[in-house]
Amino acid sequence: MGGRGLLHELSLISIGVHAFGVLGDPVRRRIMELLADGEQPAGQVAAVVHVEFGISQPAASQHLKVLRENGFARVRAEGARRLYAVDATGLQEIDAWLTGFRRFWDQRLDALATELARGKRAGTTPVTTGAEPAADTEEGT
């Protein structure tokens, strides 16, 4: 079993490194954000990244191709248009890789939920630790 576990871990590491390599590019991350809002025509995606990053339509098409070939986007034809959408396959691979790290934030989220529940029961607002003053403080104090 030990060998199988090690191979599984190495496989997840390889997937994680590959996926983060694909999404390491800010243009591709922005394209994913656009696609997260729903299916988008390739031309519209290219127009947005042209404005935001100054890249050409062929360069945007290349980024879409990389996302498609690596399981992050899918495409379908509608007449002459190509409509792109998020493909969950690549994101599921990242999710699987992140499983080993969830304990680092799950405990903190559980603690936050507990504190919020305590505040509700007590009828108070939890104390904030940020540098900003609480919004309900009086002005001038």
C-alpha positions in Angstrom: 0.0 0.0 0.0 2.9 2.4 0.8 4.1 2.3 -2.9 0.6 3.0 -4.2 0.2 5.9 -1.8 3.5 7.4 -2.9 2.6 7.1 -6.6 -0.8 8.7 -5.9 0.9 11.6 -4.1 3.5 12.0 -6.9 0.6 12.0 -9.4 -1.2 14.8 -7.5 2.0 16.8 -7.3 2.5 16.5 -11.0 -1.1 17.5 -11.7 -0.8 20.5 -9.3 2.4 21.7 -10.8 1.0 21.4 -14.3 -2.3 23.0 -13.5 -0.6 25.9 -11.7 1.8 26.3 -14.7 -1.2 26.7 -17.0 -3.0 29.2 -14.7 0.3 30.9 -13.7 -0.2 33.3 -16.7 -2.3 36.4 -15.7 -4.0 36.4 -19.1 -5.2 32.9 -18.7 -6.4 33.6 -15.2 -8.3 36.6 -16.5 -9.8 34.5 -19.3 -11.0 31.9 -16.6 -12.6 34.8 -14.7 -14.4 35.9 -17.8 -15.6 32.3 -18.5 -16.7 31.9 -14.9 -19.4 34.4 -15.7 -20.8 32.0 -18.4 -20.2 31.0 -21.9 -18.3 33.7 -23.9 -17.6 34.1 -27.7 -13.9 33.9 -28.4 -14.0 37.4 -30.0 -15.4 39.0 -26.9 -12.8 37.3 -24.7 -10.1 38.5 -27.1 -11.4 42.0 -27.0 -11.3 42.1 -23.2 -7.8 40.8 -22.9 -6.7 43.1 -25.7 -7.9 46.1 -23.7 -6.6 44.9 -20.4 -3.3 43.3 -21.5 -2.6 44.8 -24.9 -2.4 41.4 -26.6 -3.6 40.6 -30.2 -6.5 38.4 -31.2 -4.2 35.6 -32.3 -2.4 35.7 -28.9 -5.7 35.5 -27.1 -6.7 32.6 -29.3 -3.5 30.8 -28.3 -4.3 31.3 -24.6 -7.8 29.9 -25.2 -6.2 26.9 -26.9 -3.9 26.3 -24.0 -6.8 26.4 -21.6 -8.8 24.1 -23.8 -6.0 21.5 -24.3 -5.3 21.4 -20.6 -8.9 20.8 -19.4 -9.8 24.3 -18.2 -12.0 25.4 -21.0 -14.3 23.8 -23.6 -15.5 25.2 -26.9 -18.5 24.7 -29.0 -19.3 26.0 -32.5 -22.4 28.2 -33.1 -22.3 29.1 -36.7 -19.1 30.9 -37.4 -18.6 31.8 -33.7 -16.7 29.7 -31.1 -18.2 29.9 -27.7 -15.9 29.1 -24.7 -16.9 28.0 -21.2 -15.2 26.7 -18.1 -14.4 23.0 -18.1 -14.4 21.7 -14.6 -11.8 18.9 -15.3 -8.7 21.1 -14.7 -10.3 22.8 -11.7 -11.1 19.4 -10.2 -7.4 18.4 -10.6 -6.4 21.5 -8.7 -9.1 20.8 -6.0 -7.7 17.2 -5.6 -4.2 18.6 -5.2 -5.3 21.2 -2.6 -6.9 18.4 -0.5 -3.6 18.0 1.4 -3.6 21.7 2.4 -7.3 22.2 3.4 -6.5 21.5 7.0 -4.6 24.8 7.1 -7.7 26.9 6.4 -10.6 24.5 7.4 -9.6 24.8 11.1 -9.5 28.6 10.9 -12.9 28.7 9.1 -14.4 26.4 11.8 -13.0 28.7 14.5 -14.5 31.7 12.7 -17.9 30.0 12.5 -17.8 29.2 16.2 -17.0 32.9 17.1 -19.7 34.2 14.8 -22.2 31.8 16.4 -21.1 32.9 19.9 -21.6 36.5 18.9 -25.1 35.8 17.6 -26.1 34.0 20.8 -24.7 36.8 22.9 -26.3 39.5 20.7 -22.9 41.1 20.1 -20.7 41.7 17.2 -17.4 39.8 17.3 -14.3 41.9 17.9 -12.2 42.7 14.8 -8.4 42.7 14.9 -7.8 44.7 11.8 -6.2 48.1 11.6 -9.4 49.7 10.5 -11.7 51.0 13.3 -15.1 49.4 13.6 -17.8 50.9 11.4 -20.1 51.7 14.3 -17.7 53.9 16.3 -18.6 57.5 16.9 -16.8 60.1 14.7 -14.1 62.0 16.3 -13.1 59.4 18.9 
